[in-house]
């Protein structure tokens, strides 16, 4: 299990809502996350993410920036306005790791940004940065 997230051993598994339009990419990512003992539920478009949030209550939303119906940035912006989910950690996944992707993630209120496909060490690093307080995050990013 990833060290960046302290968990009570008797608690339920860490839940990740994974939103990616590509079935093959989504399946590969799901397998990678399940291998780390995460409980994973999938969505293939932004509207489905909004429908699944209240019923499943994930610990993390891992969402592609490009999704049908509602983009990942639109979903992130919407959930930041909802009191029930405004503090939900969100990692936005872009097709490439660029400053534009990071700027869009920041503007939407995402906690992090990862390139697609990502490696598990990149995911761990994003979780580690998310678990730091804001002052430490700025030092890490510099």
C-alpha positions in Angstrom: 0.0 0.0 0.0 1.2 3.5 -0.7 2.9 5.1 2.3 1.7 8.7 1.6 -1.8 7.9 2.8 -2.1 6.9 6.5 -4.8 4.2 6.9 -6.3 2.4 9.8 -5.7 -1.3 9.0 -9.3 -2.1 10.1 -10.8 0.6 7.9 -12.2 -0.1 4.4 -9.8 -0.1 1.5 -8.7 3.3 0.0 -11.3 4.0 -2.7 -10.4 5.5 -6.1 -13.0 6.6 -8.6 -11.1 6.2 -12.0 -12.5 8.2 -14.9 -10.9 7.4 -18.3 -12.7 7.1 -21.7 -10.4 4.5 -23.2 -11.4 1.0 -22.1 -7.9 -0.5 -22.5 -6.2 2.3 -20.7 -8.8 2.2 -17.9 -8.4 -1.5 -17.5 -4.6 -1.3 -17.3 -4.8 1.5 -14.7 -7.4 -0.4 -12.7 -5.2 -3.4 -12.5 -2.2 -1.3 -11.5 -4.2 0.4 -8.7 -5.8 -2.9 -7.5 -2.3 -4.4 -7.3 -1.6 -1.6 -4.7 -4.7 -2.7 -2.7 -6.9 0.1 -3.8 -10.6 -0.4 -4.3 -11.5 0.9 -7.8 -14.7 1.9 -9.5 -14.7 3.1 -13.1 -16.5 5.8 -15.1 -16.1 6.4 -18.8 -17.4 10.0 -19.0 -17.7 13.1 -16.8 -21.5 12.8 -16.3 -21.1 9.3 -14.9 -18.5 10.6 -12.4 -21.0 13.0 -11.0 -23.6 10.2 -10.7 -21.2 7.9 -8.9 -19.8 10.3 -6.4 -22.7 10.4 -4.0 -23.3 6.7 -4.0 -19.7 5.5 -3.8 -17.9 8.3 -1.8 -14.3 7.7 -3.0 -11.2 8.8 -1.2 -9.7 10.0 -4.5 -10.9 11.0 -7.9 -8.4 10.1 -10.6 -9.9 11.7 -13.8 -8.8 12.2 -17.4 -8.9 15.8 -18.6 -10.5 14.7 -21.9 -13.8 12.8 -21.3 -17.1 12.7 -23.2 -20.1 14.7 -22.0 -18.2 16.6 -19.3 -14.4 17.1 -19.4 -12.3 16.3 -16.3 -11.7 20.0 -15.7 -15.4 20.7 -15.9 -16.1 17.9 -13.4 -13.4 19.1 -11.1 -14.8 22.7 -11.2 -18.3 21.5 -10.5 -17.4 19.3 -7.5 -15.3 22.1 -6.0 -18.6 24.0 -5.7 -20.4 21.2 -3.9 -20.0 21.2 -0.1 -20.1 17.4 0.1 -17.1 17.0 -2.3 -15.2 20.3 -2.2 -12.4 18.7 -0.3 -12.2 15.4 -2.3 -8.6 15.0 -3.6 -8.6 15.1 -7.4 -5.8 14.2 -9.7 -6.3 15.3 -13.3 -4.7 13.2 -16.0 -3.6 14.8 -19.2 -2.3 13.4 -22.5 1.1 14.9 -21.9 2.8 16.5 -19.0 2.8 20.2 -20.0 2.5 23.5 -18.3 -0.9 24.0 -19.9 -2.2 20.7 -18.4 -0.9 21.9 -15.0 -2.4 25.3 -15.4 -5.8 23.9 -16.3 -5.7 21.5 -13.4 -4.9 24.4 -11.0 -7.7 26.5 -12.4 -10.2 23.7 -12.0 -9.1 23.1 -8.4 -7.4 19.8 -8.9 -4.8 18.7 -6.3 -2.4 17.3 -8.9 -1.8 16.5 -12.5 -0.3 13.4 -14.1 0.5 12.5 -17.7 -1.2 9.6 -19.3 -0.1 6.9 -19.1 1.6 7.4 -15.7 3.9 5.1 -13.9 3.2 4.0 -10.3 6.1 6.1 -9.0 4.6 9.2 -10.5 1.3 8.4 -8.8 3.0 7.9 -5.5 4.8 11.2 -5.9 1.5 13.0 -6.6 -0.1 11.4 -3.5 2.9 12.4 -1.4 2.7 16.0 -2.6 -1.1 16.0 -1.9 -0.5 14.8 1.7 1.8 17.8 2.4 0.6 21.1 3.8 0.3 24.0 1.3 3.7 25.5 2.3 5.5 22.2 1.7 3.7 21.7 -1.6 5.0 25.0 -2.9 8.6 24.1 -1.8 8.3 20.7 -3.6 7.0 22.3 -6.8 9.8 24.8 -6.9 
